[in-house]
């Protein structure tokens, strides 16, 4: 399922117009992105949680040349599956 499929399902299930459903889905994802950008955790009980992990800078190697290089610090978003979702997928 992609974003467009989600918009169509929301439209069909709620009776919203396609543009209204698109606005709701976009608002949902924009607010999730904003929260993660601010360093907040996003938790949808029973489904999943998203959070940002901070990585410190470290020395690495260029795989092509073997030269040592400095890798900058970075932040990456992570997804953690909820218990109910795990159980539901496992039953399928």
C-alpha positions as CSV (number, residue, x, y, z in Angstrom):
1,X,0.0,0.0,0.0
2,X,1.3,3.4,-0.9
3,X,0.1,7.0,0.0
4,X,-2.3,7.1,-2.9
5,X,-3.9,3.8,-1.9
6,X,-4.3,5.1,1.6
7,X,-6.1,8.2,0.3
8,X,-8.5,6.1,-1.8
9,X,-9.3,3.8,1.2
10,X,-9.9,6.8,3.4
11,X,-12.2,8.4,0.7
12,X,-14.2,5.2,0.3
13,X,-14.5,4.4,4.0
14,X,-15.4,7.9,5.2
15,X,-17.3,9.5,2.3
16,X,-14.8,12.3,2.1
17,X,-13.9,13.7,-1.3
18,X,-10.6,12.7,-2.7
19,X,-9.1,16.2,-2.1
20,X,-10.3,16.1,1.6
21,X,-8.9,12.6,2.1
22,X,-5.6,13.7,0.5
23,X,-5.5,16.7,2.9
24,X,-6.0,14.5,5.9
25,X,-3.3,12.0,4.8
26,X,-0.8,14.8,4.0
27,X,-1.6,16.5,7.4
28,X,-0.9,13.2,9.2
29,X,2.4,12.6,7.5
30,X,3.5,16.2,7.7
31,X,2.9,16.3,11.5
32,X,4.7,13.0,11.9
33,X,7.7,14.5,10.0
34,X,7.6,17.7,12.0
35,X,7.6,15.8,15.3
36,X,10.6,13.7,14.2
37,X,12.4,16.8,13.0
38,X,11.9,18.3,16.4
39,X,13.4,15.2,18.0
40,X,10.0,14.0,19.4
41,X,8.9,10.4,19.4
42,X,5.8,9.4,17.4
43,X,3.8,6.6,19.0
44,X,0.7,5.0,17.5
45,X,-0.4,2.5,20.2
46,X,-0.7,-1.0,19.0
47,X,0.7,-0.2,15.6
48,X,4.2,1.3,15.8
49,X,6.5,4.0,17.0
50,X,9.0,6.2,15.2
51,X,12.0,7.9,16.8
52,X,15.2,9.5,15.8
53,X,18.6,7.9,16.6
54,X,21.7,10.0,16.9
55,X,25.0,8.7,15.6
56,X,28.3,10.2,16.5
57,X,31.0,11.0,14.0
58,X,33.5,8.2,13.4
59,X,36.5,7.2,11.3
60,X,35.7,4.9,8.4
61,X,37.1,3.7,5.1
62,X,36.2,4.4,1.5
63,X,35.3,0.9,0.2
64,X,36.6,1.6,-3.3
65,X,40.0,3.1,-2.4
66,X,40.5,1.8,1.2
67,X,41.4,5.4,2.2
68,X,40.5,6.4,5.8
69,X,37.8,9.0,5.9
70,X,35.8,10.9,8.6
71,X,32.1,10.2,8.7
72,X,30.0,13.1,10.0
73,X,27.5,12.7,12.9
74,X,24.0,12.1,11.7
75,X,20.4,11.5,12.8
76,X,18.3,8.7,11.3
77,X,14.6,7.9,11.8
78,X,13.7,4.4,13.1
79,X,10.6,2.4,13.1
80,X,9.6,0.0,15.9
81,X,6.8,-2.4,15.4
82,X,4.1,-2.6,18.1
83,X,3.1,-5.8,19.9
84,X,-0.4,-5.9,18.4
85,X,0.9,-5.5,14.9
86,X,3.5,-8.2,15.4
87,X,0.8,-10.6,16.6
88,X,-1.5,-9.7,13.7
89,X,1.2,-10.2,11.1
90,X,2.3,-13.5,12.7
91,X,-1.3,-14.9,12.5
92,X,-1.6,-14.1,8.8
